[in-house]
């Protein structure tokens, strides 16, 4: 039954991919929509990155900041359904993988607190012309697929955008066309998705405002990867387009996870996310799963996640409770 | 660095164990070691789940004859339509049980559950650690270990095991049985620790029929990777609610039944009272429900009706007490 659905999905994707060839950069094409039933169901998760500074402080000096275990307590006290535990904050990242003992303690503590682990994520850079560097990042992702499986994290977030400060995909690959760069990313993501399939972990690709500026960018890429083990993570704060809500709505039916930000135009923007509109979009798509929230610090402005997260969470809860 | 912090926490919990042990000795439970009760923060948080066993016949039919009954994937659809938070897919219903399913099957199941917004709250196997035959018990330890690996792959945080029925001739030898059973459970828990899967023993009206019995075994196994799956319908005591309250601090998962006195009893569980007991313990986790057919009345059992009805009762009690 399921296999039938998969086959259907696969053939749809191939069809898209086939028709995608030849239309150049005009995307038009997408991976098959996920067939969900039962209407929307939203669970709230916290992106660990909201506590980025404190978690990094602790990583450097355990007398400072907060640990991932402290963050679990915070999530329980604030009644989150889950935590999205970014790879960066695990001991030894990125050069070392966490030990099984650490992973299991973390998993058990989360379970005891009634928290699921909604996902994890790593840093990678698939826009570099250097094949070896990209291969090293594929290896990194594959290792973290195994970590994600051990943690019980259903999704591993990766990037298609350049992750180098002050750079864009055009500046790191100045002699290459978009089509060529996309070919690299597709090839790399296919390898990651195959590994994800083997371990039961979905590779989620997040729009991050660089190579992936629009819904079309994101869906075109995902459609070409053409695997049920690779799907888009909708970052509500990182579409670079006239109306980011339109982009969110286009990607929503394909989403394997979300990252809900306080502004649709980036952390520095004063314009707040229209949560009613956003939740309406998520629900209309029939999405059933986690909506992790992420608050961010802005250069030069005071930021206290112990304050910012509960405030944003309350706003989301208010909208979830007053709309259907 | 993280490890040192973690170690600090461990030491904290170890010292609380010692305190518990001292208290335990003083209150005369007669046990030197006390398993730490789980320290939770944030108050209680209850999530709903469905025990696949509620669809025992239909799932077994499908396992025997594909096309008949319902598949585990159909069950996921049912859970989504009824808005469960999770599903507890018992191992029996996986193709080829007791052999382990293929990774491809496990991953497809996990993927579909994820797409439907469902977590996998646990799984469970059939075993008998009360059996005096060490070879039979060793075979069951092997089975549990194999399924601990499946549970880890599924993302199931906990695996349910049984104690087993008291063997003939051992009616007055609880402690003797406990001794070998605990050795088996310890071995399973060590394996669970390695794979990040908790092992939970269920009170099943068998060797384990009282809270005291359950707590004694949990303390003897004495592992953070071991606890009890509290079956609200299988304490064979005058007032099961008392036993439920007593055993709750050791619970790593629940099985919520329609009657506290077994499937055949017409006395329905007082869901409000039960939820209050669960909440008072500070439990944060799943409340899987299980409806059962009564022997001899299998024809009148309709899980498509009994499950949503019982779920509505439970949900109502959870919401009203939130």
Interface residues (C-beta under 8 A of the other chain):
Chain A: X1 X2 X3 X6 X34 X35 X36 X37 X38 X39 X41 X43 X58 X59 X60 X61 X62 X67 X68 X69 X73 X76 X77 X78 X79 X90 X91 X100 X102 X103 X104 X105 X107 X108 X111 X112 X113 X114 X115 X116 X149 X150 X151 X152 X154 X155 X197 X198 X199 X200 X202 X228 X229 X256 X287 X288 X289
Chain B: X1 X2 X3 X4 X5 X6 X9 X38 X39 X40 X41 X42 X45 X47 X71 X73 X74 X77 X80 X81 X82 X83 X85 X103 X106 X107 X108 X109 X110 X111 X112 X114 X115 X116 X117 X118 X119 X152 X153 X154 X155 X157 X158 X193 X194 X195 X196 X198 X224 X225 X252 X283 X284 X285
